[in-house]
């Protein structure tokens, strides 16, 4: 099973010569034989270069840690995380 949770791209200007604009996707995954358990798949790749990105297979604990760190970063800039 591979179920797409969502996708999008970052909000960085596409015409910045120093930093690439990135696309991302998040997938729930249960068919990673090497992982041996359920995973959250996070893919990051340059916009316009599909298939050339990096894929992370996160355990549920690691995905929760990433979620918590994103919430902390939002709070640092004065934003309240959703949920």
C-alpha positions in Angstrom: 0.0 0.0 0.0 1.2 3.5 -0.9 -1.2 6.3 -0.1 -0.4 9.9 -0.9 -1.1 12.3 2.0 -0.2 15.4 0.2 2.3 17.3 -2.0 3.3 20.8 -2.9 6.3 23.0 -3.3 8.1 25.5 -1.1 7.4 29.2 -1.2 10.9 30.3 -2.2 10.9 32.4 -5.4 11.5 30.2 -8.5 13.9 32.7 -10.0 16.5 32.8 -7.1 19.9 31.8 -8.7 21.3 30.6 -5.4 18.5 28.4 -4.0 16.4 25.9 -5.9 12.6 25.8 -5.4 11.7 22.4 -4.1 8.7 20.1 -4.5 7.7 17.8 -1.7 5.4 14.8 -1.2 4.3 12.8 1.9 3.1 9.2 1.5 2.0 6.5 3.9 3.8 3.3 3.0 3.7 -0.3 4.0 5.7 -1.9 1.3 9.3 -1.1 2.2 10.8 -4.6 2.5 14.1 -3.2 3.8 12.4 -1.2 6.5 10.4 -4.1 7.9 7.5 -1.9 9.1 5.2 0.9 8.3 6.8 4.2 7.1 6.1 7.7 6.2 7.9 8.5 2.9 9.1 12.1 2.5 10.3 13.1 -1.0 12.1 16.4 -1.7 13.2 17.3 -5.3 13.9 20.3 -7.3 10.8 21.7 -9.1 11.0 20.5 -12.7 13.3 17.6 -11.9 10.9 14.7 -11.0 12.6 11.5 -10.0 15.9 13.2 -9.2 15.2 14.0 -5.5 15.8 12.4 -2.2 13.4 10.0 -0.4 13.3 9.5 3.4 11.6 6.5 4.9 10.6 7.7 8.3 9.4 5.5 11.2 6.3 6.8 13.0 8.5 8.0 15.9 10.8 9.9 13.5 7.9 11.4 11.6 6.4 12.6 15.0 9.8 14.1 15.9 9.9 16.0 12.6 6.3 17.2 13.2 7.3 18.5 16.6 10.4 20.3 15.3 8.3 22.0 12.6 5.9 23.1 15.3 8.7 24.5 17.4 10.1 26.3 14.4 6.7 27.9 13.7 6.5 29.0 17.3 9.9 30.6 17.1 8.8 32.8 14.3 5.6 33.8 16.1 3.2 31.4 14.3 0.9 28.9 15.9 1.1 25.4 14.4 -2.2 23.9 13.2 -3.9 21.2 15.2 
